[in-house]
């Protein structure tokens, strides 16, 4: 195994070389930085040598030689287990991109502070293949000073933003994103399955997709206003109108022998809102029955 | 009440002057066409006079004087009830924009054919205030000859397309659109409610909204391919990966005291797919458990 010499220095050390960690290391190296990589099983770090990344076996030594440490592991247990071997820190900046709950992010911030390490918590919204391209999207939370220290290097990974100084914020945003994106994709599957069974031509489906995307962008902006300001009135389409259209769709799906769980859950929410007397408000009044 | 004289002719007759019908009549008139409008209760038709629309009381006479009849009523019962008064047709083109099930659309096509009327069935995806702007979106189905006959006038209402010659197609597309858009908006409400409670800044929410919109556009295109070709493999994120992220989000929402029905329905679907051995496929494999 290639080993970093004592005294070797790097611009970035990447800890964890799974799909995502490897993509991060490659993106840094491709931007011209000197990059070290460590992984519990060394093969995955060594596989990055063709991208100019130096695989290191001594994590403690690599931390001494690198100011910026980017961590991306399968779990926080793995993170602590790897870091245990390090006795002394030199005031490094650790950017932890391991997927976490807000509580895990808070704990890690305390762990880092106790060792004189500056820590940023980050979440990656994109797929590995998008790292280092304009299609990536990364968010960070933690002290503004830590963000200012890491920003210029982290932006090499793609569009990036600092959410807030609260360590758990990027994890919260990630969970909120999951709660929107995954159900939305699941409803795409339900709708597309129905339409494909009815023989709807592919070009029609793709044409309407672009229109719906624009509608959703407006809906997201509308929802933020309606929920933050607690104003859910409308003069265009009432919650009752939406409930009626969902009823019709459920009848059609049932006739096709389909079991659309998302559409039925939507009906449940709309009915709960109607039962609460919110039928004449807009659809964002659903926030009252969550 | 203003009454069309016997012998008066118009470019378009709009039947039904609710919010949407009124918007249609105004858009036609605003484009310079001569427009007649009929409504069961005459006040709503008369209110359009300030937009240059002529309110008519004799529907049968107006049909004799107008080649193109656009119908937009609250229900198909209303449509048939209005049309009963007409004994003779002159081979008009009727464009029926009343919201329907595919079966109602098919029945109307037969009703029209029996009377020597060409009929198009249409669905309006946009809000009334968007009619006549580039933000509108209308789809039509029925004989291609009928579409060619009405196209140049119908396109004055906004972006429009002919879906297929099957009369029920535009209704099917509308129901599929409802099955995607309404659940997606409901999940926007769930995600935004969580993030607002956690104090996520408005500008962060709006920033991430644009990224998510682009992600969803890609997901919709991916879903069409994955479902039509029956290929749901992935080398980026497995259905199991999505299930784990949804689990984490459910824990966070529960900690916040929220009841996210859409997110839980998504979990149900993902679990059903996993139980079927689809965990290593991509998320579009959900189509197998619908």
Interface residues (C-beta under 8 A of the other chain):
Chain A: X99 X101 X102 X125 X127 X128 X129 X135 X137 X139 X159 X161 X163 X164 X169 X172 X173 X175 X176 X177 X178 X179 X180 X181 X182 X183 X184 X185 X186 X187 X188 X189 X190 X191 X192 X193 X194 X195 X196 X198 X200 X201 X202 X204 X205 X206 X207 X208 X209 X210 X211 X212 X213 X214 X215 X216 X217 X219 X220 X221 X223 X224 X227 X228 X236 X237 X242 X245 X246 X248 X249 X251 X252 X253 X258 X259 X260 X261 X262 X263 X264 X265 X266 X268 X269 X270 X283 X284 X286 X287 X289 X290
Chain B: X99 X101 X102 X125 X127 X128 X129 X135 X137 X139 X159 X161 X163 X164 X169 X172 X173 X175 X176 X177 X178 X179 X180 X181 X182 X183 X184 X185 X186 X187 X188 X189 X190 X191 X192 X193 X194 X195 X196 X198 X200 X201 X202 X204 X205 X206 X207 X208 X209 X210 X211 X212 X213 X214 X215 X216 X217 X219 X220 X221 X223 X224 X227 X228 X236 X237 X242 X245 X246 X248 X249 X251 X252 X253 X258 X259 X260 X261 X262 X263 X264 X265 X266 X268 X269 X270 X283 X284 X286 X287 X289 X290
